[in-house]
Amino acid sequence: MADTAVETKGGTAALIADRTVDRTADRAIHGTAVEGAAVLYRVRLPMHARFDHPAARRAASDSLVLRLTCEGTSGIGECAPRPYVTGESGESVMAALRGTPLHRVFALLRGEPPAELLERIRREGFAEVFRITGQNNLLCLLETAVLDLLGRRLGLGGAELIGAGPTPDGPPASVAALPVSQVLDLSITAEEFLATRGPFHFVKIKASDDIERDARSVRAVRAHVGHGVPVMVDANMSWTEATALPHAWRLRDAGADYVEEPLPKGSWAALGVLRRKAGLKIMLDESLCTLDDARTAVETGACDAFNIRVAKNGGPLRAARLIEQARRHGIAFQIGVQVAEVGPLINAGRALAFCHPDALTVEAGQSDRFFPEMIVSPRPVVDRRANTLSPAPGSGFGVSLNGAAEPWAVLVLPDENGSWQPVAPTPRPAAHASL
């Protein structure tokens, strides 16, 4: 799920200008925007191409984007709550945010040197430093905004903010580009996918309700990519204990290497049995939200790989701790995404990937295919000619909100000690009006 190398409207000069975002440019961008210590945006951009899988069908984004402003610097954060993953919705995260004591966040941002505060957050954890309780998407929304703000103050990029963790072979090697996965979902045929989405480094196939269709897709992909490219089928919790083993054998025989989240979330014992008998490796996604989930997965022998996603796992720093847990127990991991991320979250995941280049694979999103217009500048980029990813330029997570974000503003915190207020609706383009 990825983003494009095609330049946005305005040409090369505008793109280069976007990439040199500093505090002055940041203030200019927000000069005509909703102003306040914090602004929350509920972003539901219509998708140009629908994305279908067994757990959900998506035709629009559903992200919350938070802009925090302190002493003239703004930080932008994002989360993408999915009820079937963490039990959170946009509404529940908005309600939790309104009850969160943000004065503690602003007090530390004002009162502690930024480099020392960043080191504390890395060492102790974001929620612990700011004494914030809540579920993973709320924590991700706040953590990404605070890290972005600190990155802009300190002139640090996303990977420098997160900090590279040690690999089994020592410090990770610096890399200029990472290969990304390609995803065959239910809205496109295998033939069109193979003809238009290469080159292929890792292929994920979204399962259907027909195992024979899935086996045909695996055979077609395997015949096209050969034996050097891993192929995974993502069942999104759609199999049962009765069907899981025959389905796994069918896919194994067709040429699949992995199956992702085959059983209902948290089916630990059954996953352990399936893993021992299936002849396929198992990756966990929806079952893997917390460190406790990771410990249970290890204890029950439930998987061979973790799907790490920044929003699902509570922010980039908690996601990094899950990666450390995976390495400790010889478990592979991929850096995944939520479908239809809209900006800051894309680059937070990218930063995490460059901190951990030994990932099994990286999913980079498909914002180029989904969104003709984005709410951030510069637009996150993936080189479609090579299907590779480069580090995001600039400080923080490397994007600022542009004018397209303003129609999605829903709440404003006028000052650091105030209370959230609704934002008067702004007319949206006709394509957005019904959302």
C-alpha positions in Angstrom: 0.0 0.0 0.0 2.1 2.9 -1.2 2.8 6.4 -2.5 4.0 7.8 -5.8 7.0 9.4 -7.4 4.7 11.5 -9.6 5.1 15.2 -8.7 2.2 17.2 -7.4 0.7 20.1 -9.2 3.1 23.1 -9.3 6.1 21.2 -10.7 9.6 20.6 -9.5 10.2 24.0 -8.1 7.1 23.8 -5.8 8.1 20.4 -4.7 11.6 21.5 -3.7 10.1 24.5 -1.9 7.8 22.1 0.0 10.8 20.1 1.1 12.4 23.0 2.9 9.7 23.5 5.4 10.9 25.5 8.4 9.1 27.4 11.1 8.5 30.5 8.9 7.0 28.4 6.2 5.0 26.4 8.8 3.5 29.7 10.1 2.7 30.9 6.6 0.9 27.6 5.8 -1.2 28.0 8.9 -1.7 31.7 8.7 -5.2 31.4 7.3 -6.0 28.2 9.0 -8.0 27.5 12.2 -5.7 28.7 14.9 -5.2 27.5 18.5 -2.9 25.5 20.7 -4.3 22.4 19.2 -6.6 21.7 16.2 -8.1 18.3 15.4 -9.1 17.2 11.9 -11.4 14.3 11.1 -10.2 13.4 7.6 -12.4 11.3 5.4 -11.0 11.8 1.9 -12.9 9.8 -0.8 -10.6 7.2 -2.4 -10.2 7.1 -6.1 -9.7 3.3 -5.9 -11.6 1.2 -3.4 -9.7 -1.3 -1.2 -11.5 -4.5 -0.3 -10.4 -7.3 2.1 -12.3 -9.9 4.3 -12.5 -7.6 7.4 -13.6 -4.4 5.7 -14.3 -2.5 2.5 -12.9 1.0 2.3 -13.9 3.8 0.0 -12.7 6.8 2.0 -10.0 7.5 4.6 -10.9 7.8 8.2 -8.0 9.4 10.0 -7.7 11.8 12.9 -4.9 14.4 12.4 -3.8 16.6 15.3 -1.8 19.9 15.0 -0.1 21.0 18.3 1.4 24.5 18.4 3.8 25.6 21.2 6.0 28.6 21.2 5.7 29.2 17.5 6.4 25.6 16.3 3.7 23.1 15.2 3.8 19.3 15.2 1.5 17.2 13.2 0.3 13.8 14.3 -2.1 11.2 12.9 -3.9 8.0 13.9 -6.2 5.7 11.9 -8.5 3.9 14.3 -10.2 0.7 13.0 -12.8 -1.0 15.3 -12.0 -4.5 14.1 -8.3 -4.0 15.0 -8.1 -2.2 18.3 -11.7 -1.6 19.1 -11.3 2.1 18.6 -13.3 4.3 16.3 -12.9 7.9 15.2 -15.6 8.9 17.6 -14.1 7.0 20.6 -10.6 8.6 20.0 -12.1 12.1 19.7 -14.0 11.5 23.0 -10.8 10.3 24.7 -8.8 13.2 23.4 -11.3 15.7 24.8 -10.8 14.1 28.2 -7.0 14.1 28.0 -5.1 16.7 30.1 -3.1 18.3 27.3 -1.9 21.0 29.7 0.7 18.4 30.9 1.9 18.0 27.4 2.3 21.8 26.9 3.9 22.2 30.3 6.7 19.8 29.4 7.1 21.2 25.9 7.6 24.6 27.4 9.5 23.7 30.5 12.0 21.0 29.5 14.8 21.4 27.0 13.7 19.6 23.8 16.7 17.2 23.6 16.3 16.1 27.2 12.5 15.7 26.8 13.0 13.5 23.6 15.5 11.4 25.5 13.1 10.9 28.4 10.3 9.9 26.0 12.5 7.3 24.3 13.7 5.9 27.6 10.5 6.0 29.7 7.8 5.9 27.1 5.5 8.7 25.8 2.4 7.8 28.0 4.6 7.5 31.1 6.4 10.8 30.6 3.1 12.8 30.0 1.0 10.6 32.4 -1.6 9.9 29.7 -3.8 6.9 29.7 -5.7 5.6 26.7 -5.8 3.1 23.9 -3.3 2.8 21.1 -4.7 5.2 18.5 -5.1 8.0 21.0 -1.5 7.5 22.1 -0.3 7.3 18.5 -2.1 10.6 17.6 -0.4 12.5 20.5 3.0 10.8 20.3 3.4 11.5 16.5 2.4 15.1 17.0 4.8 15.6 19.9 7.7 13.9 18.2 7.1 15.9 15.0 7.2 19.1 17.0 10.4 18.1 18.8 12.0 17.1 15.5 11.3 20.5 14.1 12.7 22.2 17.1 15.9 20.1 17.1 16.3 19.8 13.3 16.0 16.0 13.5 14.4 13.8 10.9 11.9 11.0 11.6 14.4 8.1 11.9 16.6 10.2 14.2 13.6 10.9 16.4 12.7 7.3 16.8 16.3 6.1 17.1 17.7 3.0 15.5 17.6 -0.2 17.5 20.3 -2.9 17.5 20.0 -5.8 15.1 21.3 -9.3 15.8 24.4 -8.3 13.9 25.0 -5.0 15.7 23.9 -1.5 14.7 21.7 -1.4 11.6 23.4 -0.5 8.4 22.5 2.9 6.8 20.5 2.3 3.6 19.3 4.8 0.9 16.2 2.9 -0.2 14.0 0.0 0.9 11.9 -2.3 -1.2 8.2 -2.3 -0.6 5.4 -4.8 -0.8 2.7 -4.9 -3.4 -0.9 -5.8 -2.3 -3.4 -7.7 -4.4 -6.8 -6.8 -2.9 -10.2 -7.9 -4.0 -10.9 -4.9 -6.2 -8.3 -5.9 -8.8 -7.7 -9.1 -10.8 -4.5 -11.0 -10.5 -3.9 -10.5 -14.2 -4.2 -6.7 -13.9 -2.1 -6.7 -10.7 0.8 -8.6 -12.3 0.7 -6.5 -15.5 0.7 -3.1 -13.7 2.2 -3.3 -10.2 5.7 -4.7 -10.6 8.6 -5.0 -10.0 7.8 -7.3 -7.1 9.8 -7.7 -3.9 7.1 -9.2 -1.6 3.5 -9.9 -2.5 0.5 -9.9 -0.2 -2.8 -11.3 -1.5 -6.0 -10.4 0.4 -8.1 -13.5 0.9 -11.6 -13.9 -0.5 -14.4 -16.1 0.7 -13.4 -18.7 -2.0 -10.2 -20.7 -1.2 -10.0 -21.9 -4.8 -9.9 -18.3 -6.0 -7.1 -17.6 -3.5 -5.2 -20.6 -4.6 -5.5 -19.5 -8.2 -4.2 -16.1 -7.3 -1.2 -17.6 -5.5 -0.4 -19.9 -8.4 -0.6 -16.9 -10.9 1.7 -14.7 -8.7 4.2 -17.5 -8.0 4.4 -18.3 -11.7 5.1 -14.7 -12.5 7.6 -13.8 -9.7 9.4 -17.1 -9.4 10.6 -18.6 -6.2 12.8 -15.7 -4.9 9.9 -13.4 -3.9 7.9 -14.2 -0.8 4.1 -14.6 -1.2 1.7 -14.2 1.7 -2.1 -14.5 1.9 -3.8 -12.2 4.4 -7.0 -13.9 5.7 -7.9 -11.0 8.0 -9.3 -13.4 10.7 -11.7 -15.0 8.2 -10.9 -18.7 8.6 -12.3 -21.0 11.3 -10.5 -23.7 13.3 -12.3 -26.3 11.1 -11.3 -24.7 7.8 -7.8 -23.4 8.7 -5.7 -26.5 8.1 -7.2 -27.5 4.8 -7.0 -23.9 3.6 -3.4 -23.6 4.7 -2.5 -26.8 2.9 -4.2 -25.6 -0.3 -2.3 -22.3 -0.3 1.0 -24.0 0.6 0.6 -26.4 -2.3 -0.2 -23.4 -4.6 3.1 -21.7 -3.6 2.4 -19.4 -0.6 5.0 -18.9 2.0 3.0 -17.1 4.7 -0.6 -16.6 5.9 -1.4 -13.5 7.9 -4.0 -13.6 10.8 -5.9 -16.6 9.6 -8.1 -17.1 12.7 -10.3 -14.8 14.9 -8.2 -12.4 16.9 -6.5 -13.9 19.9 -6.9 -17.6 18.9 -3.6 -18.4 20.5 -3.8 -22.1 21.1 -5.4 -22.8 17.7 -2.7 -20.6 16.0 0.0 -22.7 17.7 -1.6 -25.9 16.4 -2.0 -24.5 12.9 1.6 -23.3 12.8 2.9 -26.7 13.7 0.8 -28.5 11.1 0.3 -26.2 8.2 3.6 -26.1 6.5 3.2 -22.3 6.1 4.6 -19.5 8.2 2.1 -17.4 10.2 2.2 -13.6 10.6 0.1 -12.0 13.3 -1.6 -8.6 12.8 -4.9 -7.9 14.5 -3.9 -10.2 17.4 -0.7 -8.2 17.9 -1.5 -4.8 19.4 0.5 -4.7 22.7 3.6 -6.0 24.3 1.5 -8.4 26.3 0.1 -9.7 23.0 3.6 -10.3 21.8 4.6 -12.2 24.9 1.5 -14.4 24.6 2.3 -15.0 20.9 5.8 -16.1 21.9 4.7 -18.3 24.8 2.0 -20.1 22.7 4.2 -20.5 19.6 1.5 -18.8 17.6 3.5 -17.1 14.9 6.7 -16.7 12.8 6.3 -13.0 12.1 4.8 -9.8 13.5 3.0 -7.2 11.4 4.0 -3.9 13.1 1.8 -0.9 12.4 2.4 2.5 14.0 -1.3 3.4 14.8 -2.3 -0.1 15.8 0.7 -0.5 18.1 0.4 2.9 19.9 2.9 5.1 18.1 6.4 4.7 16.6 8.2 4.2 19.9 5.9 1.4 21.2 6.1 -0.1 17.7 9.9 -0.1 18.0 9.6 -2.0 21.3 7.6 -4.7 19.6 10.4 -5.0 17.0 12.9 -5.4 19.8 10.7 -8.2 21.3 10.5 -9.9 17.9 14.3 -9.9 17.5 14.8 -11.2 21.0 12.8 -14.3 20.2 13.9 -14.9 16.6 10.6 -13.7 15.1 10.5 -11.9 11.8 8.6 -8.6 11.3 7.2 -6.4 8.7 6.5 -2.6 8.8 2.8 -2.4 7.8 0.2 0.3 7.4 -3.4 1.0 8.0 -5.3 1.3 4.7 -5.7 5.0 3.6 -3.3 6.8 5.9 -3.3 10.5 4.9 0.2 12.0 5.8 2.0 12.1 9.1 1.4 8.4 9.8 2.8 7.4 6.4 6.1 9.1 7.2 6.2 7.9 10.8 6.0 4.3 9.5 8.7 5.2 6.9 10.9 6.5 9.7 10.4 3.3 11.6 11.3 1.3 8.6 14.6 3.1 8.1 15.4 2.5 11.8 14.9 -1.2 11.2 16.0 -2.0 7.7 16.2 -5.8 8.5 12.4 -6.0 8.3 11.0 -8.8 6.3 9.2 -6.3 4.1 7.8 -2.7 4.2 4.2 -1.7 3.3 4.3 1.9 2.2 0.6 2.8 1.5 -1.1 3.6 -1.7 -1.9 7.3 -1.3 -1.0 7.9 -4.9 -3.7 5.5 -6.1 -6.2 6.5 -3.4 -6.1 10.3 -3.3 -5.9 12.8 -6.2 -5.3 15.5 -3.6 -3.7 15.2 -0.2 -3.9 17.3 3.0 -0.1 17.5 3.5 2.8 18.9 1.6 5.1 17.6 0.3 3.3 14.5 -0.7 4.9 11.2 0.6 6.7 9.6 -2.3 7.5 6.0 -3.4 9.5 5.3 -6.5 7.0 3.2 -8.6 9.6 2.4 -11.2 11.5 0.3 -8.7 8.9 0.0 -5.9 11.4 1.3 -3.4 11.1 3.8 -0.6 13.5 6.7 0.4 13.7 8.5 3.7 11.3 11.5 4.0 13.1 14.8 3.7 13.0 17.6 6.3 12.7 17.7 10.0 10.2 15.9 12.1 8.1 13.6 10.0 8.6 15.9 7.0 5.1 17.1 6.2 3.0 20.1 7.0 -0.8 20.6 6.5 -1.8 22.5 3.4 -5.1 24.3 2.6 -6.8 21.0 1.7 -6.8 20.1 5.4 -8.9 23.0 6.6 -12.4 21.7 5.6 -11.8 18.7 7.8 -11.1 20.7 11.0 -13.6 19.7 13.7 -12.3 20.8 17.1 -10.0 23.5 18.3 -8.3 24.1 21.7 -8.0 27.9 21.7 -5.3 28.0 24.4 -3.3 25.5 26.4 -5.5 25.6 29.5 -8.8 26.0 27.7 -11.4 23.4 26.6 -12.1 22.0 23.1 -14.5 23.9 21.0 -16.3 22.8 17.8 -15.1 24.4 14.5 -17.7 25.9 12.3 -18.1 23.7 9.2 -16.2 24.8 6.1 -17.6 24.0 2.6 -15.9 21.0 1.1 -15.5 20.2 -2.6 -18.6 18.5 -4.1 -16.9 15.0 -4.0 -16.5 15.4 -0.2 -19.8 16.9 0.7 -21.7 13.7 1.6 -19.0 12.4 4.0 
